[in-house]
Amino acid sequence: MIAELGSFYGCSAFAFQQAILDGMLDTAFTAVDTWQGDAFTREDYREPVREAYEAVRRICYPEVRARSLCMSFDEAAALFPDGSVDLLHIDGSHRYEDVSHDYRIWKDKISPRGAVFFHDVGRDLLLGRETGSSRFWRELKRDCPLTLEFPFSCGLGILFTDRELYTYVRDSIPPGLYQQYANLQDTICKDRLRRQHFEIRSLRRQKQFLEDSVRALEGEIGKYRETVSRKDAWIGQLEQQAAGVRDTEQGRPFHGGWRRRRP
């Protein structure tokens, strides 16, 4: 059983589900999220995030035993018996109080041979400050020696409840290899984004050119319609004048009398 606290669009959730498919694992996955955000992320939920998440899950992972619980983490904890979760991913609010609360509420749910993932445990170098999740992880490591840490991608901390499992993972997964892979993916993604950036910029220029052309054509059409309207008005005046001339010709005197109107 894998349980994730905070799934958002499903980046890590679908990584877990893809691993379940690739490994043909007898594993169930549960995503827990209100899909409404917190005080720091509420603006990120202006789009229908949960609908997007469910669409990907439904289309790409129908074979995985996965469910999504739209509720608070505390509410969801009551649905899991103690010792029933083999892997818990804590990735909700990054405030120190929230991360520590989530761990305290869920720690008894972890199986004797399980692990807890803590996301975003690295320092925020961009803003030059430390997140609450990083501070909590640093304190947790002092009391829990069975921990591993991957420093890249904002940092991922792993806490183990079983020494044998901890030793196996520590000796089997070299963090440096994953760092190289992450760097490679970063380069690939940057190159792809760069190409897409120029493609989008070119398309925007074409779009602007077409919009300008449409406006110019609409202006010409407007001028043409004005010309046609003036032409129709002038033709109407000429027809009225012609009708008046015909009436005058028909009513002109002839040899001291009046011409008889033609039937």
Sequence and secondary structure as in RCSB ss.txt:
>XXXX:A:sequence
MIAELGSFYGCSAFAFQQAILDGMLDTAFTAVDTWQGDAFTREDYREPVREAYEAVRRICYPEVRARSLCMSFDE
AAALFPDGSVDLLHIDGSHRYEDVSHDYRIWKDKISPRGAVFFHDVGRDLLLGRETGSSRFWRELKRDCPLTLEF
PFSCGLGILFTDRELYTYVRDSIPPGLYQQYANLQDTICKDRLRRQHFEIRSLRRQKQFLEDSVRALEGEIGKYR
ETVSRKDAWIGQLEQQAAGVRDTEQGRPFHGGWRRRRP
>XXXX:A:secstr
 EEEE  TT HHHHHHHHHHHHHT   EEEEE  SS  TTTGGGGSS HHHHHHHHHHHH TTSEEEEE S HHH
HHTTS TT EEEEEE S  SHHHHHHHHHHHGGGEEEEEEEEEE  S BTTTTB  HHHHHHHHHHHH   EEEE
 STT EEEEES HHHHHHHHHH  HHHHHHHHHHHHHHHHHHHHHHHHHHHHHHHHHHHHHHHHHHHHHHHHHHH
HHHHHHHHHHHHHHHHHHHHHHHHHT EETTEE     
